[in-house]
Amino acid sequence: MASAMLNGAECLKLTRGLGFSGSNLHGRNFPKLGLVSSFGCSKAVSMAPKCSLSASRPASQPRFIQHKKEAFWFYRFLSIVYDHIINPGHWTEDMRDEALEPADLSDRNMIVVDVGGGTGFTTLGIVKHVDAKNVTILDQSPHQLAKAKQKEPLKDCKIIEGDAEDLPFRTDYADRYISAGSIEYWPDPQRGIKEAYRVLKLGGKACIIGPVYPTFWLSRFFADVWMLFPKEEEYIQWFTNAGFKDVQLKRIGPKWYRGVRRHGLIMGCSVTGVKPYSGDSPLQLGPKEEDVSKPVNPFVFLARFLLGAMAATYYVLVPIYMWIKDQIVPKGQPI
């Protein structure tokens, strides 16, 4: 992932050979992928989707909360403080509106699904542009959804429990698929993005907003222990594999970070893609990465949950640390 200083959001587009345009990194951080880059956003080159299995997580990256059961209980407690403590440090209203811009919510009559919608914070940004009656909020956490139900602007939204990797919508259903702050808990991100493709109508657009992988060693350690922090090129590959065209990646981040990305970001990019054909994704996948119906050893579960929660605490402190640096270091200087 890029660790260069960035001023404002940059638009990254997929080009031949998995290249980005819209960055001044000149491929230095992605030597294996042969990436090319330059400022500005040029038209993307179409690439044929590949059919392959999703890779399992490496043993060196346990990602203790990247499991549905651990994530369920993690949010059982996090939902209490999510809007008031977590969002101000990682997912502000300005960031939300900027990240939703590429989704092109241009018609109030659009049918929109907000997958992993949680407390409805992102949905509040969606209903600025789309009538709430046309929006469905889906999440596996009833505790998060209970918070969404309390928000007056969302009273007309459909609110349902469900699994991002097995959506309860028919094929070719929605005009827009939005998912913010959810992919990091998906055991099989490729399967979730394949589902995004399936539920969209021809010409529909998917927008996934999520973390980016850190380059600083300590942040990288805690990221690997906690949950999934994808690299930017992984997002692009997942979208391309699923069959999406015109895949674009836009970088986002809290203003007080001054573009710093070395610690990773809980909300670090907004990735969009357009569905070029009706029907299901051409991608063929094997069995699910995780079977939630299988019994879990309670002691293993508790150990995973506690270790993951401890790692998450680090990322509660990082935005505070960056805010302090922003206050101390003179403006215009790198932090």
Secondary structure as UniProt FT lines:
FT   STRAND          11..15
FT   TURN            16..18
FT   STRAND          19..21
FT   TURN            26..29
FT   TURN            31..34
FT   TURN            59..60
FT   TURN            64..65
FT   HELIX           68..78
FT   TURN            79..81
FT   HELIX           82..86
FT   HELIX           87..90
FT   HELIX           93..100
FT   HELIX           101..103
FT   TURN            108..109
FT   STRAND          112..115
FT   TURN            118..119
FT   HELIX           121..126
FT   TURN            127..129
FT   HELIX           132..134
FT   STRAND          135..139
FT   HELIX           142..149
FT   HELIX           152..154
FT   TURN            155..156
FT   STRAND          158..161
FT   TURN            164..165
FT   TURN            171..172
FT   STRAND          174..180
FT   HELIX           183..185
FT   HELIX           189..199
FT   STRAND          200..212
FT   HELIX           217..226
FT   HELIX           232..242
FT   STRAND          245..251
FT   HELIX           255..257
FT   TURN            258..259
FT   TURN            262..263
FT   STRAND          265..274
FT   TURN            292..293
FT   HELIX           298..328
FT   TURN            331..332
//
